[in-house]
Amino acid sequence: MDFYDLDLNDLVLDALDDMNFTDTTPIQEHAIPPILAGRDIVGVAQTGTGKTAAYLLPILSKLQDGGYPHDAINCIIMAPTRELAQQIDQALQGFSYYLDVSNLAVYGGNDGIRYEQEKRAMQGGADIIIATPGRLISHISLGNVDLSKVSFFILDEADRMLDMGFVEDILMIEKMLPKERQTIMFSATMPQKIQELANTILRDPVEVKLAVSKPADKINQMAYICYEPQKLPIIKSLFKAEKPERVLIFTGSKQKTKELTIAIKSAGYNARAMHSDLLQNERDQVMYEFRSGKIDILVATDIVARGIDIDDIQLVINFDVPRDEEDYVHRIGRTARAGRGGEAITFVSEKDQPHFRDIERFLGKEIRKCPLPEELGEGPAYSEKSNKKGKRGRYYRGNRKRGNGNDKSRNEEQKKRNRKKKDKKA
């Protein structure tokens, strides 16, 4: 569908023309009309589907059409992380280029000067406030913000906000809003807790659900079945074979992010870490250097992953297997964007094998297993037993063939190991 087929304000359409936006994505096509009609919306769509524009464009259009106070906050957009808040703010500035609509991003990790600027802007009545829950609660508790005239309440990445423990903050903010408002909620997944939240704060919502799409065909997906200590040597081997550029590495914790970054830098590579312990100005600097090419490798946790919106990432490495199949799709979806190709490599340790097998079942295909570098020896066998019921199989490293557990050469090697054990006992 063309954006001109929607009842958007002409000035919004002018901005879209300047940005070369012509056709809607599925989430935009199905979400924009009911939002323009004033309906509450619960949308389920993964990152990268255009959901930010799906709610910004109709809200901006309605604000520009008029009928809302100029000296009050008319719209609150909640985001789980500072990076996502900044990303929404940047998109909003582009879409509102020709509009008489003011906006402000409110998030933690800043100095006192920034806090005072936020305070003055909110007291003056910015049309749209984009905020992280904690920072907005801070301003509310000090009486810096009046939410009595808010007409639009938007929750972006609601599932991530619940994962991060913001549900009480969200409910506290929601109670301070007018009952006669329009509420819009977007989430990448729809677990029971999200459904319960939607039932609590939305009124007769229109549901727009897009099935979680499979990764782009242009992503070359691979895996290394390895022991935990072999992961870093594999990275070094990969980078030795080809100079790393635009590489994004995901880990399972901020502590591992810190340790891995130190190890990669010690090996002579240009890497930086992105995690929640960094101050906001530090995170901004890291992202600036990565975007500009001053940093080749960015090591990050999932907490900040959804705020990383860069089109030319060439390689994504899952240092740890994500625990959720959809998180895997989100992670590797950082590469092969904007029509480009890309690679995604996952390191699968023994304890992570069931989770990885679940990912393969979700994708409906087996991800290619790469042999370990010769100097690392062999890794563990790959069991096809997953967290869900399924068959059991084996994958052998090196030049061995995939078998069913009765492979003759494997049995011979097992006999040799048993004889050695007996000799030692003797």
Phi, psi and omega in degrees: 000141177276145178301333180288347176280350179262156184273055180271155178301144183300325180289329174294318179295325177298318179295320178296322176300315180298329182269004180061033174268119182240308184258143178283155169274166180305318182293325178291318181300321185268339184265325186297313182302312179292330176293317176299329180279357177090010182277148169291149185226137164239115184247134178244110181203140183283167178300140177095004181262359179092024184289331179300313177293333182298329177255330181293316185299311179291326179293314178299320180298316181292320179295319180291328178295339174100178180098005181240146183296142181275343184252025183221161174281119184260338184216134174244125175246120180263135178227145184287332184229161178297320183298318179292321177300317179295319180297316178297317180300318180295317178297319182297320180297324178290313182293332185259018187307320183262006188260158174263061182231128180260150180214160182210135174262130184236115181207162184279180178085012181251171180277179183295329180296316179297321181298318179294324177296317177299316181301312182295319181295320180289322178292332178280344175093062173294140183299316184234126175250123174254120190218149166275149186304313184299317182293319180294319177300321179300314179293322179297315183296334180264006177073026184273350188221137178250115183257013188289344182244014180295129179257338183228129179236119186237130175248115178257136183054055182300324180297322179292324178295321177292320178300327183271003174085025184265007187299319180295321178297317180299314180294325178295316179294317182300323181293339181270357182268157176298145178292327179272084180215169175255127182245133182232128182230126177242141182212147178282333179228168182228065176289174184301322182295325178291319178298319179296319178296318179299318179296333183280318191249351180254152178247117177042058187286150168280130180260125177240105184240120174255129179301142178299117184283156176286159179302154180302143181299335183281356177275120177274103185268133180219165178214150171244121175273113192212165170277156183307315181293346181275349186297310181297316176301327177296317178301315180297321179294318179298316183287334176290323180287326181212127183302127182288130174218134178056053182253133178241122181245126178258136175238170183273350182205158180290330178295317178292326177300314180297312183295318181293321179298316178299316181296319180292320178294324178294334178279359175099013182254154184272096184229151174223158181256148175230112181207174189287349179281345181287145173290160185300318180294330176291318179293320177299318181293319178298313181295321178298315182292326178289317179297322184276355178089005178285338177245131180273326188231127176245123179256124190219159172264165178296333183303322182257358187300322187284351176268359181269105184239084182232130189279337190250033174290127186268329184218131172247129177244123171270097180296327174236144179288127177296150183279349182235136182300322182289329175296325176299315179298318179297315182299304186287344177290357176286342176253171181057042178260161178055038175082001180274167173267175179183168180237148176226122182241134179240132175266123186244106177276175183303313184290340181268355185300316179301321180292321180291323178295324176298321178297318179297320178296319179297318181286339181075024178201163177267127179282136184298131178263128181263142175293144178292154173306140187306322184292346181268354181074210183260155174258185178289157173293151180261111178273136179274006177285126183246186176289340178255165180295138180185174180285166181244138180211187181224148171232126184255144184282171175066225184267005180290154179268155176290137183220192184248015179100354180248018182303132187297315182297324178296318180297320179297318179294322179296321178298318179298317179296322179295320180295321180296321178298317180296320180296320180294319179295323180293000000 
